[in-house]
Every structure is written in C-alpha cells, then in structure tokens.
C-alpha cells in the first residue's frame, strides 16, 4: 500500500470504513461519535479517502421485486470467434436490464447480472445477450449472503497468504 493510503487506514480509518460500509447515510456527527473523532475530522478523513480512491461512492440498495423486476439472473457469455472481449463488455453494458458486467478469464469472456419482470422478459434479454456470446444462464433464487464488509483483518490475511506462497517458492528451490 502507498504510504498515504497506509496513513489513512490506521485503526480509526478502518473503524470509519466499517461504519460507512454498514450505513453510508450516517451523519458526520454520528460517525464521529462511533469512531472517536469530531465532525470536521470525519469530514476531512472521508474527503482524503475519496481523493485517495479508497472510497469510490455511496450507494442505495433497492428491492428489485418491489420495483417490478423480481427475476435476477447471472449470465455467462462464452466467446464467439473474432469477438473482442472489451467490445462485447461495452456493448452488453448498454442493455438496460444489465446491472453489472465483468470481463473474466476462463471459458467465459463476460459475466453479467441481469434483472427482468418475467420469464418472457428474461428470454428477450438473453436473446440480446446471445448476439455477443454463447449464454449460460443461472437464475438467482435468493441472496445467500449479504455483501461482506471489507476489514483490515482481510487485508492482513491476504498479505499473510503472499508470505506463505513466497516461503513455499523459496523452499521448493
């Protein structure tokens, strides 16, 4: 991590990130009470985290079924010969029902998360997607896990794995 980011992610910075990930609507005053800072100090920290690219946005989760889009599907697109993966991802992202689009490695080139109002609607979305690659569709029945909060422990664990891999490589020589 760059020195500036490391400074921002001290114990207080991680506490602030945890609170924001749990509820990004908290006021500076409430955040300050939870992490032991004044409101202006919270505002300054958040601004610096945004400028450093640590905080990239604030989002609202919506109930898709309440909006009339009860069907959620993950669609994997295999490559067509001659298709450029970046171009496919760009074109697929223009379809309004596509919520997320990922360029991936492996047997698929693009993975998208799509919503639909009905089976018929989903069929039409898949037809559109099939113009860009061979689709394999999985319907989502429920969300088995909420989005995980990113913590300092997770970063430390990842760095620990890097150390283990380096040790294994050194011992195999």
C-alpha positions as CSV (number, residue, x, y, z in Angstrom):
1,X,0.0,0.0,0.0
2,X,1.2,3.5,-0.7
3,X,2.3,5.5,2.3
4,X,-0.6,8.0,2.0
5,X,-3.2,5.2,1.9
6,X,-1.4,3.4,4.8
7,X,-1.7,6.6,6.9
8,X,-5.4,6.9,6.1
9,X,-6.0,3.3,7.0
10,X,-4.9,3.5,10.7
11,X,-7.2,2.0,13.3
12,X,-9.5,5.0,13.2
13,X,-9.6,4.9,9.4
14,X,-10.6,1.2,9.4
15,X,-13.3,1.9,12.0
16,X,-14.7,4.7,9.8
17,X,-14.7,2.5,6.8
18,X,-16.5,-0.3,8.7
19,X,-19.2,2.2,9.9
20,X,-19.7,3.6,6.4
21,X,-19.9,0.2,4.8
22,X,-22.7,-0.7,7.3
23,X,-24.6,2.5,6.8
24,X,-23.3,5.2,4.4
25,X,-26.1,7.6,5.5
26,X,-24.7,8.2,8.9
27,X,-24.1,11.9,9.6
28,X,-20.6,13.2,10.3
29,X,-21.6,13.7,13.9
30,X,-22.8,10.1,14.4
31,X,-19.8,8.7,12.6
32,X,-17.6,10.9,14.8
33,X,-19.2,9.5,18.0
34,X,-18.7,6.0,16.8
35,X,-15.0,6.3,15.9
36,X,-13.9,9.0,18.4
37,X,-13.5,12.0,16.0
38,X,-15.1,15.4,15.7
39,X,-17.5,16.0,12.8
40,X,-14.9,18.2,10.9
41,X,-12.2,15.5,11.4
42,X,-14.6,12.8,10.0
43,X,-15.4,15.1,7.0
44,X,-11.7,15.6,6.4
45,X,-10.9,11.9,6.7
46,X,-13.7,11.0,4.3
47,X,-12.6,13.7,1.8
48,X,-9.0,12.4,1.9
49,X,-10.2,8.7,1.5
50,X,-12.2,9.8,-1.5
51,X,-9.3,11.7,-3.0
52,X,-7.0,8.7,-2.5
53,X,-9.6,6.4,-4.2
54,X,-10.3,4.3,-1.1
55,X,-14.0,5.5,-1.1
56,X,-15.3,5.4,-4.6
57,X,-19.0,6.1,-4.0
58,X,-22.1,5.8,-1.8
59,X,-25.0,3.5,-2.9
60,X,-28.5,2.6,-2.2
61,X,-29.8,-0.9,-2.3
62,X,-33.2,-1.3,-3.8
63,X,-35.7,-4.2,-3.6
64,X,-35.9,-5.2,-7.2
65,X,-39.2,-7.2,-6.7
66,X,-40.9,-4.1,-5.3
67,X,-39.9,-2.3,-8.5
68,X,-41.5,-4.9,-10.7
69,X,-38.2,-6.8,-11.5
70,X,-38.5,-10.0,-9.5
71,X,-36.2,-12.1,-11.7
72,X,-32.5,-11.9,-11.2
73,X,-30.1,-14.0,-13.2
74,X,-26.4,-14.4,-13.8
75,X,-25.5,-14.9,-17.4
76,X,-22.1,-16.1,-18.5
77,X,-21.1,-15.4,-22.1
78,X,-18.7,-17.6,-23.9
79,X,-16.7,-16.0,-26.8
80,X,-17.7,-16.0,-30.4
81,X,-14.8,-16.4,-32.8
82,X,-13.4,-12.9,-33.7
83,X,-15.3,-11.2,-30.8
84,X,-13.2,-8.7,-28.9
85,X,-13.9,-9.1,-25.1
86,X,-13.7,-5.4,-24.3
87,X,-16.1,-4.6,-27.2
88,X,-18.5,-7.3,-26.0
89,X,-18.5,-6.0,-22.4
90,X,-19.1,-2.4,-23.7
91,X,-22.0,-3.4,-25.9
92,X,-23.6,-5.7,-23.3
93,X,-23.3,-2.8,-20.7
94,X,-25.7,-0.8,-22.9
95,X,-28.6,-3.2,-22.3
96,X,-30.8,-1.6,-19.6
97,X,-31.5,-4.8,-17.8
98,X,-27.8,-5.5,-17.2
99,X,-26.9,-4.4,-13.7
100,X,-23.3,-5.5,-13.6
101,X,-20.8,-6.6,-16.2
102,X,-17.5,-8.3,-15.7
103,X,-14.7,-9.2,-18.1
104,X,-13.4,-12.5,-16.9
105,X,-10.7,-15.1,-17.6
106,X,-11.6,-18.7,-18.2
107,X,-14.0,-20.4,-20.5
108,X,-16.4,-17.4,-20.4
109,X,-15.4,-13.9,-21.5
110,X,-18.1,-11.8,-19.9
111,X,-20.3,-12.4,-16.8
112,X,-23.4,-10.2,-16.3
113,X,-26.1,-9.8,-13.7
114,X,-29.4,-9.0,-15.2
115,X,-33.0,-8.3,-14.0
116,X,-36.3,-9.0,-15.6
117,X,-40.0,-8.6,-14.9
118,X,-41.0,-12.1,-16.2
119,X,-39.6,-15.3,-17.8
120,X,-40.6,-13.8,-21.2
121,X,-38.7,-10.6,-20.5
122,X,-35.7,-12.6,-19.3
123,X,-35.8,-14.6,-22.5
124,X,-35.7,-11.4,-24.6
125,X,-32.7,-10.1,-22.6
126,X,-30.9,-13.4,-23.1
127,X,-31.7,-13.2,-26.8
128,X,-30.0,-9.8,-26.9
129,X,-27.0,-11.1,-24.9
130,X,-26.7,-14.1,-27.2
131,X,-25.7,-11.7,-30.1
132,X,-22.4,-11.2,-28.2
133,X,-21.6,-14.7,-27.0
134,X,-23.0,-18.1,-26.1
135,X,-25.1,-17.6,-23.0
136,X,-25.3,-19.8,-20.0
137,X,-27.9,-18.6,-17.5
138,X,-28.4,-19.2,-13.8
139,X,-31.5,-17.9,-12.1
140,X,-31.0,-16.5,-8.6
141,X,-33.5,-17.8,-6.1
142,X,-32.2,-15.9,-3.0
143,X,-29.2,-14.0,-1.8
144,X,-27.4,-16.5,0.5
145,X,-25.1,-13.8,1.9
146,X,-25.1,-10.1,2.3
147,X,-22.2,-8.1,0.9
148,X,-19.2,-8.6,3.1
149,X,-17.7,-5.6,4.8
150,X,-14.0,-5.2,3.9
151,X,-11.9,-5.2,7.0
152,X,-8.2,-4.7,8.0
153,X,-8.1,-8.4,9.0
154,X,-9.0,-9.4,5.5
155,X,-6.0,-7.3,4.1
156,X,-3.7,-8.8,6.7
157,X,-4.9,-12.3,5.8
158,X,-4.3,-11.7,2.1
159,X,-0.8,-10.4,2.9
160,X,-0.2,-13.5,5.0
161,X,-1.0,-15.7,2.0
162,X,1.5,-13.8,-0.1
163,X,4.2,-14.6,2.6
164,X,3.2,-18.3,2.7
165,X,3.4,-18.5,-1.1
166,X,6.8,-16.8,-1.1
167,X,8.0,-19.2,1.6
168,X,6.8,-22.2,-0.4
169,X,8.5,-21.0,-3.5
170,X,11.8,-20.5,-1.6
171,X,11.7,-23.9,0.0
172,X,11.0,-25.6,-3.3
173,X,14.2,-24.3,-4.9
